Structure formats: C-alpha cells, structure tokens
Amino acid sequence: MNANYLELTGVGIEFDTGGKTPFRALQNVNLKIAEGEFVSLIGHSGCGKSTVLNIIAGLHQATEGGVILEGREVVRPGPDRAVVFQNHSLMPWLTVYDNVALAVDQVFRKSKTRAERREWIEHNLELVNMSHALHKLPAEISGGMKQRVGIARCLAMQPKVVLMDEPFGALDALTRAQLQDSLMQIQADLGNTVVMITHDVDEAVLLSDRIVMMSNGPAATIGEILTIDLPRPRDRLGLAEDPHFVHLRHQVLEFLYARHGTPTAQESAAPVGGPTPVTDVSPVAAPARQESTGSAEGGSEAA
Amino acid sequence: MAESVVAEAQPVMDQRFEQIMERINPQRLLKVVLPPLLGIIVFLGVWQAAAERIDTSLGQFPGPVQVWEQVENLAGEHVRAREKEAAFYERQEARNAKKLAANPDAEVKWRDYTGKPVFLDQIWTSLVTVAAGFVLANLVAIPLGIVCGLSSGIYKAVNPIIQVFKPVSPLAWLPLVTMVVSATYTSEDPMFDKSFLNSAITVALCCLWPTLINTTVGVAGIDRDLVNASRVMSLSPTLHVRKIVLPASMPMIFTGLRLSLATGWMVLIAAEMLAQNPGLGKFVWDEFQNGSSDSLGRIMVAVLAIGFIGFALDRTMLALQGRFNWDKQAVLR
C-alpha cells in the first residue's frame, strides 16, 4: 500500500474576479492520501472544498503548489481521476447505458473489444443495481437512480482516485442512506481510493477513514484531520448508539460550529447536513421521489 | 374469413369514431374555431370597406372579392400555360419522329419549352432560391457559431464583425454581390442563372446572423457540469461536439434557424425584385410595371402567398425541431 498515493503540496489558488486584487480561495493545502483510503472533506459552504476537488480532478489549475498522483503531476482532467458530480451530470439525451458507454468507449477504446466493453458497462451498472433501467433516459428515473448511474460511469472508468463532489447532497435521507451503504460495499470490494466532499457529518464519519476539516475562506486551508478508527464493515444502525461513533461525530461538529462557526449570515442559509442524523428518516423524506436536478433538495433535507 | 376480420375491426372502428367525435364536440369546436374565424371575418370586412375608399391610378384598391377573382385568373393562366407546354412537346415529338422515320440518321433538335413562367413556377423558383441561400448561410453559420461558442477568444475576434454586418439591408449587399458574381462566375455553360446566384447569396448574407448568434449563445451556455463531465472523460474535440455540444445546443440552433429562414424569406422578395430572379419578387415587380387594372389584385395575391408560405416554412422548421430535439417533452412554440 502506497501511503503517498495522492499528494497535495502547498496548494493555493486565486481567482480573477475582475476586482483589483484576485480572490484567494485556498492557501497552503497539504494532504497525503494512501492508496485505498477513503477521505472526506468537510467544511462550511464557500470554504473551498469543491475547489480542492476540482484541482485534484484537473478542472482547476492551482496558482501555486501542485498535485501528484502516483508519482505524476496532475495537469489536466482525465479518467484516472473520475468525478461523481453533485447533480449527476448525466447527458440528458443519452440513455443510462449510453451515458456509461460514452465514458467506457473513450477510456477502453483500444484496450477492450466491443463485446468486452458492453460487458463492462453492464457489469458496472449492475454494481449499482441499475440493470433494470439500461435503456431509460435520465429524466425517466429518480434522483437516487441518476446518482447511481453517475457512480457507475465513474467506476467504469477504473479511476485511480474516485472524486465525489457532494454526491448525495441532493437526495432525500432514505435514498442517501441506501446509496451510502452501496458505496461502502463497493469500496470494500474494489478498494478504491476515494476523496469525497460532504456537508453531512454522519455521512463523513460513517464512510471515511479520515475526515479533513477545512477552515473558512477566503484563503481557506486544512484546519484539522480526524482519523476515524471505527472497525469495518460498519453498520449504520449499530453505530448510531456506539459511544466512539458519537464521540467522533461530536468532534467534527465541535470543529465546525464551536471553532469555525458559520462565517456570514449569507452562508448560514446554505444547506448544512450536519444536525440531521442520517439514520433518522423523517416521514416527509421517506419515499424516493422523482427529482429534476434541484440542488435545493439538499437544503430542504437539512432543515 | 374477410367477414370475421371486419367483425373484429368493428369495435375498434367504433372506438376510434367515438374518440374523434369526442375531440370535435361542439363546445370545444366553438372555443377553438370561433375566435380565429371571427378575427378573419372582421379583417375581411375592414379590408373590403377600406379598399372601397382607396382610389389609385390603377383603379380601386382590390378588396377580398377582386383578389379572389385574380386567384382564379392565375389558376386559369396556369392551366392554359400547362396545356400550351404539353402541346409544344407533343408537336416537337411528332415532328422529330417524322424526321427520324424518313431518315434514321437525321439530326433532330430537342428544345425546352420557353413560355412565360406562371405564378406557381415563380413560387417554386422563390422556394428554391431561399433554400439555396438558407443552406449556404447555415453551412457557414452553424460551424462558425459552434467554434465561437467553444472559444471565447475566437468569439471576441468575430463579434465586432458580426455586430457591424448584422444590421445591413439586403439592398445594400445586392449591387456588390451582382458585380462580384458577374466578374467571377463566367462559365461557358453556367449551371445557375446569375440572377439566381445574386438572390441566393444576398439571402445568405442576411440570414447568416440569427443562426450564428443563437448557435454561439447556445454553445457557450451549455451546463458547466456537462462540460466538466466531458473533460473528465477526456472526450476528443469531435466527440465532444457530437455527443455533448450539438444535442445540448440543438434548441438554440433551431431558434436561430427559424429566425434565419424567416429573415431569408423576407429578404428574398426584395432581392428578387432587384436581381430580376424569376420568382415572387419579380412577379410583384412585373405586375407593378405592367400597371393594368388587375395588377394590384394580382400583387395582393402574391402578398397573401408570401405570407402563407412564410407561415408554412416556420411550421416546417418547428416540425423539424421536434424531430431533432432530444427532449420530446419540450413545448415548442
């Protein structure tokens, strides 16, 4: 196991906002992630979590510092750092199968035959339990299913690192819990290295090996890293009353609210999934329902 | 055997009939048909009343009745011209056959009929001309629009040129186009008439802009997440355009195409008048120059024809848009 599989060194980024001085979003972010590790980034809205993820993905270029993955510097986006986007980002004009096929045909066009690719696409959709809807359009399936397809598309690229940008933020609590369980299972089976952004403290504690807590922006950086030494496989029901789980959860909450309280009124309006325990499924949120793309859904869950 | 088929089909037919009757129930019919019908009747009345009060040097302004007479006249002319044409070819056939019978080696001449074009021929010429200009324009506008939408650098370079040429009237382009075409298109056996080329190119120059601008805006406005997904997959530029850019910007491209075709059709009439392309524009111009007492009525027929064809062209584009749009639920109007 390579302990320095993914390495962020002195990463900082400035955005040109048109003003006199550019906006500094990140400053001196240092992080080492081991192969097969599951790391969550947590912090208040606007603290630059997504920016960190985008820099790892290569969608943003760091102003200073850099990212090294398996000894190679990251300079552009690529399928070895596949992203699961919050709003699934499936092409609405392609069927579930074709969405995954678009990625698979691109990544494996030389290394796999047509039949092998088809098998691989179907295999990955089966992994996320979507075999029943291969030929449906994204608009015809629920929000949770869309995110499953998004995960399948990501896994099908066989990335070195799976990057997840609030993957379950727009889902209702029940669907979210189901997907978290699926993700845990898949990660246990495949041993993927995962970097996930989340607003949800329970999600972070349940899934992660380490939680990276970020200080508030501008010029955000890593505030504290918490190691989650809960044994795997983890069971959400058992953990809900486990004193160590509760203690870890409390530590994250304390970092977020006691030491890095919500910076501005404007940002306090943004959805923070923290206070709602994942296991506490309110009846309102229970049925998995058809959603368009609304990122606003996440907000209503947290309320 | 046949009877049993009929017997089985009978309930289905009854059901279909009921459905149709339900759709055309009197109340619904009244709501759907009555307002436009009333509008048309009022319009015709006002037109008739106003026409009676306008006297021109070519006689009274034509009301709906006179215009209808001209429609019948033009239809009659059409039938007579077709008869004449048929007769011409019959005579030619007979003459040549006789010649060949007398001497199999004789050199026979086959000539095309060169009668005056009738109204329907002119409509056809106009449609072909506008189609040529429209296709020509969009072969440039759509690719250029995609490139402008993808690259803000190229957009910034092209934008000032777009903004300056966009408002230019076809009548300003036409003399330039005419001179350039006469200077450069000098084939011995020309495939196209110069007047046709002049009109088509002028139309193209004017209907380039709506598609170009709408395509640019559509491509530039594609959801960032989809673009990022494409970047993560490392799709090649061609695949990116084919799988993501084109489907995503299809609605905007079609909005551009519809505006484009409408502009082209409007511009065409003016272009044909000046370029003397034998289409509807020339028909209007010739009638105006002719100055008979029927002229105004005949021009009015052309005006209505232009209007109806423009409407039909727009509906055609709308139908095509429904066909090409991935989102079949989208409401088109």
Interface residues (C-beta under 8 A of the other chain):
Chain A: A57 G58 L59 P77 G78 P79 R81 A82 V83 F85 N87 S89 L90 M91 P92 W93 L94 L102 A103 Q106 V107 A139 M157
Chain B: D223 D225 L226 N228 A229 R231 V232 M233 S234 L235 L239 K243 I244 P247 A248 W326 D327 Q329
